[in-house]
Amino acid sequence: MKDAQNEFMQHELRLPELTVRGMLLGAILTIIFTASNVYLGLKVGLTFSSAIPAAVISMAILKMAKDANILENNMVQTQASAAGTLSAIIFIIPGMLMIGYWHGFQFWQTLVVSACGGCLGVLFTIPLRRAMVVHSDLAYPEGVAAAEILKVGSQTKADGKTDSGLKEILAGSAVASVVAFLTNGLQVLGGSLSAWFHVGRGMTQLPLGYSTALVGAGYLIGIASGLAMLTGIAIAWAGFVPYFTMAEMPPDGMAMQKFAGMIYQQKVRLIGAGAMGVAAIWTLITLARPVIDGVKESIAGARTTGEEKGLHRMDIDMSMKSIALVFTVTVIGLLAIFFMFVSPEQIPPSQKLIFSIVGVGVSVLMGFFVAAACAYMAGLVGTSSSPISGIGILGIIVASLVMYALCSSFGIFEMPGGEKFATATAIFTTSIILAIACISNDNMQDLKTGWLVGATPWRQQVALLIGCVVGALVIAPVLNLLYEAYGFPGAMPRPGMDPAQALSAPQAVLMTTIAQGIFSSKLAWEYIYIGIGVGVILVLIDLFLKRTTKNLCLPPLAVGMGIYLPPVIQTPLVVGAILGYVLNRHMRKTGGSNAEAAGLRRGTLFASGLIVGESIVGVLLAGVIVVSVSNGGGEAPLAMVGSDFADTAEMLGLLVFFGILALFSKVVLSGKKSS
């Protein structure tokens, strides 16, 4: 075994690992990071990996206990990261409100779907651990980074102190919190800058978002994904939007800016969806062989005797009996909640039972397939860069087609509200698939971290299951809070609310649009077909670059997201990615690999802090807005300026944004001095 001298990798280990205090701390961090991820995901369509910040905070808190150790800290980050990732279910579940099927998030239905789907994601990846973690050379970037941080944090310096990195996370959180409060609370800073200009008879825009959280996220996703997103922005806003605005005339009385926005929403985003779908399918095709090989090795491993498995503590997974028990409980839970979901409908009980069995059956079967694919993708490109959105698109198409066939055979479409019911069942089915996919994606990163630091796999798997349940408890209340405060596109909780302030929930809008288009036969397939063609070209370009160059690539999914997501959201992501590349290259040239590693670690922690700080303030402000509105107040209760201050706030926001970039650079470059 590699690094066999590590005391924590010994078989006869008598150290606290899965402890009550660790589980309690993990539960608290779970609540914080789940709330943060729900907000960030609804706002911009991205979630962040909470493993690294959870590990740092755990080390800072548990070091006050004399017997705290690296394995206990690993269990805390394992639990918290699972729940933080589970929040990706928000990529689909808000669609229930957008179609008017729900008028507020149903607590028990959201809870059970999240918890049971997440637990299935854990179970489905257990058989893949040996093949994909122990016996493979997959990178697992977040898993390796978390392991390195845990190792560094457990090392004692000459002065007797440990270097946990908490300072960088707290600094990033404090900066982002203040900026977010000034921007979204007091509204004295603008959130973006957008310059519109004519291209012939058409129009396009050149925007820049100021979000500190997105700069941090851009730093984490890296230069390849950042430049791919920039390519997607160019395709959309330097290509399709100007072309369509020149080729078509705006409706009478509509301003060109509004017309360009409408073109983007109704046509260009569907092109992006088509490109994302092709990229996701291509990814799954490329993964088919290694996934099959991994399953074969796992089945062979499961047949080994207990004595052989007991050769080393680090090779013991949950027992087959335990896996079967949890699987049975989760499937029964899903069947029960699906039946509850369809119960209000005026259809025979036998049909309700069939809908429940088919919905859960499709979810579990497709979930197992995507779990294996997501586990491999996590090792290949990392959790943050994995195409979970593409998995969701495939899921909603499959679920919609299955439910379309079922509803047609039962005559549901002839009933009042039949189309809405069919759309809702497809969304509910896809929400289970997404819960399985996102947890399996994260699970392998955690198991890789555990393998590198000497954790016991079955204890990690228990911690992951606990994280799924605790995180599921948080998701529905936070979703409801944010919905009441901001609303979603096409789903505003109160009349007179400003749609511009709604949380964009981009994936949920896209998947809901696809489902509605399939059931109404009104989906503008021609633009999806164009997107499919663009996706095929992007895949070919990426293959060509990988085969003819050493380091160049063009991730097709990131380009598709660049076409699909609003540019004001993506520009800070691109800025963060480019900033990270420039700073890390400078560190490598001036200080060598050690200096680069030190700067990268500081940058990663500071970036994580930026994301957490802005996200938490967003959730807290949502609570303030809900209290204000419920008591007859306005939707901007803390605003200190009026609309006439908007131009000044825009310029102030730009200055502060540049200041944040300078501070970020200083934090990363200070790693050279300390290395």
Helices and strands as residue ranges (DSSP letters): G 7-9, H 20-44, H 51-62, H 70-86, G 87-91, H 95-98, H 107-125, G 126-128, H 129-129, I 130-134, H 141-154, H 166-180, I 181-185, E 192-199, E 202-209, H 212-221, H 223-235, I 236-240, H 241-247, H 256-263, I 264-268, H 269-302, H 306-309, G 313-315, H 320-342, H 349-381, H 388-410, G 412-414, H 418-453, H 457-486, G 499-501, H 506-520, H 525-548, H 556-564, H 567-630, G 643-645, H 646-674
